[in-house]
């Protein structure tokens, strides 16, 4: 199912959504624009968002001005608190039964801190706490939204799930990470090609994904695609 039109008419006054962050900054944590877009669109729909992150060290720390690794250690929960304005809890404390939906923004933190996709590709493992929470939401029939690189986590944990990371055509400047689609297929999931402004809805698994910054494009287009993803997650949470 393709969804390409953002709707602000979803009534979700009592919908509670857990947002899982993976640090702060695209190269070693949660992508800041994506995280902000998720929280903005949840607010627009009057949903109640609560942020969580694993209390653990990051895989590494990257100097975002140079793209090079730094010789220091940072904590995923403490770094994520920068995005959450301090209002954040340890992911281990997330009670799935108290929430209606789960959303994971992207950024390399999803591939480095929430999973090992950045170093192991299709042979990746998922952080045990992340795995536990995603499986709990899925088993309860509650919707899960993921954007950018984060859909690889669903591909690893949910057999046969349908997800998108945008394009599957490698070698283009617009879609520099299109090879991820092959890794998704190798994990037994189905990749669906979409544009950055679209989201893909796997209705049977209640998983909604959008490409976000898997595409090199204008920030407002990233924001719009995430808006579609959030809207569809909230529809499934009714």
C-alpha positions in Angstrom: 0.0 0.0 0.0 1.4 3.4 -1.0 0.6 6.6 0.8 1.6 9.9 -0.7 -0.8 12.4 0.7 -0.3 14.0 4.1 -3.5 14.4 6.1 -3.9 16.5 9.2 -7.4 15.2 10.0 -6.5 12.2 12.1 -8.1 12.5 15.5 -5.7 11.1 18.0 -6.2 13.0 21.2 -5.5 10.0 23.5 -2.9 8.2 21.3 0.3 7.6 23.2 3.4 7.0 21.1 6.9 5.9 22.2 9.7 7.4 20.2 13.0 5.5 20.4 16.1 7.7 19.8 19.7 6.4 19.2 21.9 9.4 20.2 22.1 12.9 18.7 23.6 13.5 15.3 23.3 11.8 11.9 26.7 10.0 11.9 26.7 8.4 15.3 23.1 8.9 16.6 19.6 9.8 15.8 19.1 12.1 12.8 18.1 15.4 14.3 15.8 16.7 11.5 14.0 13.3 11.3 13.6 13.1 15.1 12.2 16.7 15.2 9.9 15.9 12.3 8.5 12.9 14.1 7.8 14.8 17.2 6.4 17.8 15.3 3.9 15.6 13.3 2.9 13.7 16.5 2.2 17.1 18.1 0.2 18.3 15.1 -2.1 15.2 15.5 -2.4 15.9 19.3 -0.7 12.6 20.1 1.2 12.2 23.3 4.9 11.4 22.6 7.4 10.0 25.1 11.1 9.6 24.2 13.2 6.6 25.1 16.7 5.5 24.4 19.0 2.6 25.5 21.3 3.5 28.4 24.5 2.3 26.9 27.7 3.6 25.2 27.6 4.6 21.6 29.5 2.4 19.1 31.8 5.4 18.6 31.7 9.2 18.4 32.0 11.1 15.1 33.2 14.6 14.5 30.3 16.0 12.4 32.5 18.7 10.9 35.0 16.2 9.5 33.3 12.8 9.5 36.1 11.3 11.4 36.0 9.2 14.6 36.9 10.9 17.9 38.7 9.4 20.9 35.9 9.7 23.4 32.9 7.9 24.8 29.3 9.1 24.9 26.2 7.6 26.2 23.2 7.0 23.9 20.6 8.0 26.5 22.4 11.2 27.5 23.0 12.2 23.9 19.4 11.5 23.0 18.3 13.8 25.9 19.5 16.7 23.8 16.8 16.1 21.2 14.2 15.3 23.9 15.0 18.5 25.8 15.8 16.3 28.8 12.5 14.5 28.9 13.6 11.0 28.2 13.6 7.6 29.8 15.7 4.5 29.6 14.4 2.2 26.9 14.5 -0.7 29.4 11.7 1.0 31.3 9.3 1.3 28.3 6.0 -0.5 29.1 4.6 -1.5 25.7 1.2 -2.0 27.3 1.0 1.7 28.2 1.5 2.9 24.6 -0.5 2.7 21.4 2.4 2.9 18.9 6.2 2.9 18.5 8.3 5.1 16.2 12.1 4.9 15.4 13.7 7.8 13.6 16.8 7.1 11.5 20.3 8.3 11.5 23.4 6.1 11.7 22.6 5.5 15.4 19.9 3.1 14.3 22.6 1.1 12.5 25.4 1.5 15.1 23.7 1.8 18.5 20.3 0.1 18.1 21.8 -2.6 15.8 25.0 -3.6 14.1 23.9 -3.1 10.6 26.6 -0.5 9.9 29.3 -3.1 10.5 27.6 -6.4 9.7 25.0 -5.7 7.1 22.4 -8.5 6.6 24.2 -10.5 9.3 23.4 -7.8 11.9 22.2 -8.2 15.4 19.7 -6.0 17.2 20.3 -4.6 20.7 18.5 -6.9 23.0 16.3 -4.2 24.6 15.4 -2.8 21.2 14.5 -6.2 20.0 12.4 -6.9 23.1 10.4 -3.7 22.8 9.7 -4.0 19.0 8.6 -7.6 19.4 6.3 -6.7 22.3 4.6 -4.0 20.2 4.3 -6.3 17.2 2.9 -9.1 19.2 0.3 -6.8 20.7 -0.8 -5.7 17.2 0.4 -2.1 17.8 1.8 -0.1 14.9 5.5 0.5 14.4 6.9 3.4 12.3 10.5 3.5 11.1 12.3 5.9 8.8 15.6 6.2 7.0 17.9 3.3 7.8 15.8 2.1 10.8 13.6 -0.2 8.7 16.5 -2.7 8.6 15.7 -3.4 12.2 12.1 -4.4 11.4 13.5 -6.5 8.5 15.6 -8.4 10.9 13.0 -8.9 13.6 9.7 -9.4 11.7 9.6 -12.3 9.3 8.5 -11.3 5.8 7.8 -7.7 6.7 7.4 -5.1 3.9 9.5 -2.0 4.3 11.0 0.8 2.2 14.2 2.7 2.2 13.3 4.4 -1.0 15.2 3.3 -4.1 16.9 0.0 -4.9 18.9 1.4 -7.8 22.6 1.8 -6.7 25.1 4.3 -8.0 23.0 7.5 -8.0 23.8 10.7 -6.1 20.2 11.0 -5.1 20.0 7.6 -3.4 23.5 6.9 -2.1 22.3 4.1 0.3 20.1 2.1 -2.2 22.2 -1.0 -1.6 20.4 -1.3 1.7 17.4 -2.7 -0.2 19.5 -5.8 -1.1 20.4 -6.4 2.5 16.7 -6.1 3.5 15.9 -8.8 0.9 18.8 -11.0 2.2 17.2 -10.8 5.7 14.0 -12.3 4.3 11.9 -9.1 4.2 10.4 -7.4 1.1 11.7 -4.0 0.0 9.2 -1.7 -1.7 10.4 1.1 -3.9 8.9 4.5 -2.9 9.6 8.2 -3.4 10.9 10.3 -0.4 7.5 11.9 -0.1 5.7 8.6 0.3 5.4 6.0 3.1 4.8 2.3 2.7 2.2 0.6 4.9 2.5 -3.1 5.6 -1.1 -3.5 6.9 -0.8 -7.1 8.0 2.2 -6.3 10.3 1.2 -2.8 11.1 4.6 -1.5 10.0 4.9 1.9 8.3 8.2 3.1 6.8 9.5 6.1 4.8 12.9 6.7 3.2 13.7 10.1 4.8 17.4 10.9 4.5 18.2 7.7 2.6 17.5 10.3 -0.1 19.7 13.3 -0.7 17.0 16.0 -1.1 15.5 19.1 0.5 14.7 19.0 4.2 11.1 19.9 3.6 10.6 16.8 1.5 12.1 14.7 4.3 9.7 16.4 6.7 6.7 15.7 4.4 7.5 12.0 4.0 7.8 11.6 7.7 4.4 13.4 8.1 2.9 10.7 5.9 4.5 7.9 8.0 3.3 9.4 11.3 -0.2 9.9 10.0 -0.5 6.3 8.8 0.9 5.0 12.1 -1.7 6.9 14.0 -4.5 5.6 11.7 -3.4 2.1 12.5 -3.3 2.9 16.2 -7.1 3.7 16.3 
